Amino acid sequence: MAGGDWRGMDRAALSKAYDNSGAVPGSSAIMASLRERSAAFRETRRAEPDIPYGEGARQRFDLFRCGRAGAPLLAFIHGGYWQRNDKHGFSALAEGPLARGLDVAMIGYTLCPEATMTALAAEIPVALAHLRRQVSPPRLVVSGWSAGGHLAALAMACPEVDAGLAVSGIFDLAPIRRTALDDALRLTEDEVVALSPIRHLPRRAGPLTVAYGADELPELCRQSQVYQAAWAGTGLPGDLLALPGDDHFTVLDQMIRPDGALTEAALRLAAG
């Protein structure tokens, strides 16, 4: 099991333990490159952009069609520790799944501190319900990276969801409340309890793959390992997917590539 006991860390040490950007040299350049690649992808790939699922400016999703009738749908939730980035910056992640016969929706959501974590988390089930009604896929796989992995895990309880792929996620918010990230999140103790997926494992759910880069920070590895063990321990279906050689940012290439490990995982989940 990666990592030590986070409860023994002070705020500075715990903040560093969750500082993905600081842990990966060149992470800013990686994300800038992803935004550029995503913009170029949108130029060449026809999409149905900014479909509203609510009244908020960010309550929109972009829908990419693979061109195959009756295709399963991958609904992806972007990351950024609930306070950065937007769906447009991750459009390139649709490339791999689209090439393999999946439709893809990129979900936007209101960021903290404009929204509380409670309000933010409540937006995702609404988006998924709209996708189920408007797209009517035979199978819906919810996915997300980092903060999006947390939101995807919470969404496993939604009736619209058939399976899930949570990548490099946060599944227990208790450590986050003691980091510098909480300056913007302003988590309450009630929110930690209510919105930590590990504390609310569903009685029934479709399969969930919990994936992470083996070279990620120990705390990120631990979060995935502990959550998947708890998930499996209740008898829920799924697996743990550690990706050797990938860190918190390079792991995204595993979905951009049609032959990437995350694309393959999404295909398995979409097949049922």
C-alpha positions in Angstrom: 0.0 0.0 0.0 1.5 3.4 -1.1 2.0 6.3 1.3 2.0 6.6 5.1 -0.7 7.9 7.5 -1.8 11.3 6.3 -3.2 12.0 9.8 0.4 12.5 11.1 1.2 15.2 8.5 0.9 18.9 9.2 -0.8 21.2 6.8 2.3 22.0 4.8 3.3 18.4 4.4 -0.2 17.3 3.5 -0.5 20.1 1.0 2.7 18.9 -0.6 1.4 15.3 -0.6 -1.5 16.4 -2.8 0.4 18.9 -5.0 0.3 17.1 -8.3 1.5 20.0 -10.3 4.5 20.6 -8.0 5.4 16.9 -8.1 5.7 16.7 -11.9 8.3 18.9 -13.6 6.8 20.4 -16.7 3.2 19.8 -15.7 2.1 23.3 -16.8 3.6 22.6 -20.2 1.8 19.2 -20.4 -1.6 20.8 -19.6 -0.9 23.7 -22.0 -0.2 21.2 -24.8 -3.4 19.3 -23.9 -5.4 22.5 -24.3 -3.7 23.2 -27.7 -4.3 19.6 -28.9 -7.9 19.8 -27.7 -8.5 23.1 -29.6 -7.1 21.5 -32.7 -9.2 18.4 -32.2 -12.4 20.5 -32.0 -11.4 22.2 -35.3 -11.2 18.9 -37.1 -13.9 16.9 -35.3 -17.5 17.9 -35.6 -19.2 18.2 -32.2 -22.5 19.2 -30.7 -21.0 21.9 -28.4 -22.3 23.5 -25.2 -25.5 21.6 -24.8 -27.1 22.9 -21.6 -28.2 20.7 -18.7 -28.8 23.6 -16.3 -28.9 27.4 -16.2 -25.3 27.9 -15.0 -22.7 29.2 -17.5 -20.6 26.0 -17.1 -23.6 23.6 -16.9 -23.0 22.4 -20.4 -21.6 19.3 -22.2 -20.0 18.8 -25.6 -21.1 15.7 -27.5 -18.9 14.0 -29.9 -20.4 11.2 -32.1 -18.3 8.3 -33.4 -20.7 7.8 -36.4 -22.0 4.4 -35.4 -25.7 4.1 -34.6 -26.5 2.8 -31.2 -22.9 3.5 -29.8 -22.3 3.3 -26.1 -21.5 6.7 -24.4 -18.5 7.7 -22.4 -19.3 10.7 -20.2 -16.0 12.3 -19.1 -15.6 14.8 -16.2 -12.5 17.0 -16.2 -10.2 17.6 -13.3 -8.5 20.6 -11.7 -9.1 20.0 -8.0 -12.7 21.3 -8.4 -11.4 24.8 -8.9 -9.6 24.9 -12.3 -9.9 24.0 -16.0 -12.9 23.5 -18.2 -14.3 20.8 -20.5 -12.8 22.4 -23.6 -9.3 21.7 -22.3 -9.9 18.0 -22.4 -11.6 17.5 -25.8 -8.6 15.5 -27.1 -9.4 12.7 -24.6 -12.4 11.9 -26.9 -9.9 10.9 -29.6 -9.2 7.4 -28.4 -12.8 6.3 -27.5 -14.2 7.8 -30.7 -11.8 5.9 -32.8 -12.9 2.7 -31.1 -16.6 3.2 -31.6 -17.8 5.1 -28.5 -19.7 8.4 -28.4 -18.1 10.8 -25.9 -19.6 13.6 -23.8 -17.4 16.1 -22.1 -19.2 17.5 -19.0 -18.6 21.0 -17.6 -19.5 22.1 -14.1 -19.4 25.1 -11.9 -16.1 25.5 -10.1 -15.3 26.3 -6.4 -15.5 28.7 -4.8 -18.3 30.0 -7.0 -20.1 26.8 -6.1 -19.9 24.9 -2.9 -18.7 21.3 -3.2 -22.2 20.2 -2.4 -23.7 22.2 -5.2 -20.9 21.2 -7.6 -21.4 17.5 -7.0 -25.1 17.8 -7.5 -24.6 19.1 -11.0 -23.2 15.8 -12.3 -26.2 13.6 -11.8 -28.3 16.2 -13.6 -25.9 16.2 -16.5 -26.0 12.4 -16.7 -29.8 12.4 -16.6 -29.8 14.8 -19.5 -27.4 12.7 -21.5 -29.4 9.5 -20.9 -32.6 11.3 -22.2 -31.0 13.2 -25.1 -28.6 10.6 -26.4 -30.3 7.4 -25.3 -27.2 5.2 -25.3 -27.5 1.5 -24.8 -24.8 1.8 -22.2 -23.4 4.8 -20.3 -19.9 4.8 -18.8 -19.1 7.7 -16.5 -15.4 8.6 -16.3 -13.3 11.4 -14.9 -9.7 12.4 -14.0 -8.4 13.8 -10.7 -11.3 15.8 -9.2 -13.4 14.3 -12.1 -12.5 10.9 -10.8 -14.0 11.8 -7.5 -17.2 13.0 -9.2 -17.3 9.9 -11.4 -17.1 7.7 -8.3 -20.0 9.6 -6.6 -22.0 9.2 -9.8 -21.8 5.4 -9.7 -25.0 5.5 -7.5 -26.9 7.2 -10.3 -29.5 5.0 -12.1 -28.3 6.4 -15.5 -24.8 4.9 -15.0 -24.0 1.4 -16.2 -20.2 1.4 -15.4 -17.4 3.7 -14.4 -13.8 4.6 -15.0 -12.3 6.8 -12.2 -8.8 8.0 -13.1 -6.4 9.4 -10.5 -9.3 10.3 -8.2 -9.8 11.5 -4.7 -12.2 9.2 -2.8 -11.8 10.5 0.7 -12.1 14.3 1.2 -10.9 14.2 4.8 -7.2 14.8 3.9 -8.1 17.5 1.4 -9.8 19.6 4.1 -6.4 19.9 5.9 -4.5 21.1 2.8 -4.1 24.5 1.1 -6.6 23.3 -1.5 -9.4 24.0 1.1 -8.8 27.7 0.9 -11.0 27.7 -2.2 -13.1 24.6 -1.5 -14.1 25.5 2.1 -15.2 22.0 2.9 -17.4 21.5 5.9 -17.2 18.4 8.0 -20.7 17.4 6.8 -19.5 17.7 3.2 -16.5 15.5 3.9 -18.8 12.8 5.2 -21.5 13.2 2.6 -19.2 13.6 -0.5 -16.5 11.1 0.1 -17.2 8.1 -2.2 -15.4 5.7 0.2 -18.0 6.5 2.9 -21.0 5.9 0.6 -20.4 2.7 -1.4 -23.6 1.8 -3.2 -25.5 -1.4 -2.4 -25.6 -2.2 -6.1 -23.7 -0.7 -9.0 -22.1 -1.6 -12.4 -18.4 -2.4 -12.7 -16.0 0.3 -11.7 -12.3 0.4 -12.8 -10.2 2.6 -10.6 -7.1 3.6 -12.5 -4.0 5.6 -11.6 -0.4 6.2 -12.7 2.0 4.1 -10.8 4.4 7.1 -10.7 1.8 9.4 -9.0 2.3 10.9 -5.6 2.0 8.2 -2.8 -1.2 9.8 -1.5 -2.9 9.7 -4.9 -1.9 6.0 -5.3 -3.1 5.3 -1.7 -6.5 6.9 -2.4 -7.1 4.7 -5.4 -5.9 1.5 -3.7 -7.9 2.0 -0.6 -11.1 2.9 -2.4 -10.9 0.0 -4.8 -10.2 -2.4 -1.9 -13.3 -1.0 -0.1 -15.4 -1.3 -3.3 -14.3 -4.9 -3.9 -14.7 -5.7 -0.3 -18.4 -5.1 -0.4 -18.7 -7.5 -3.4 -19.2 -4.7 -6.0 -17.7 -5.5 -9.4 -14.6 -3.8 -10.8 -10.9 -3.8 -10.8 -7.8 -1.7 -10.0 -5.6 -0.6 -12.9 -2.1 0.8 -12.1 -0.4 2.1 -15.2 3.4 1.7 -14.9 5.5 4.7 -16.0 2.7 7.2 -15.9 2.3 10.1 -13.5 -0.8 12.2 -12.7 -0.6 14.0 -16.1 0.9 11.5 -18.6 -1.8 9.1 -17.6 -4.2 11.1 -19.8 -2.4 10.0 -22.9 -3.7 6.5 -22.2 -7.2 7.8 -23.2 -6.1 10.0 -26.1 -4.5 7.1 -27.8 -6.9 4.6 -29.4 -4.7 1.8 -28.1 -4.2 3.3 -24.7 -4.9 1.4 -21.5 -7.7 3.8 -20.5 -9.3 3.6 -23.9 -9.2 -0.2 -23.6 -10.7 -0.1 -20.1 -13.5 2.2 -21.4 -14.2 -0.3 -24.2 -14.4 -3.2 -21.8 -16.8 -1.3 -19.5 -18.9 -0.2 -22.5 -19.2 -3.8 -23.7 -20.8 -4.9 -20.3 
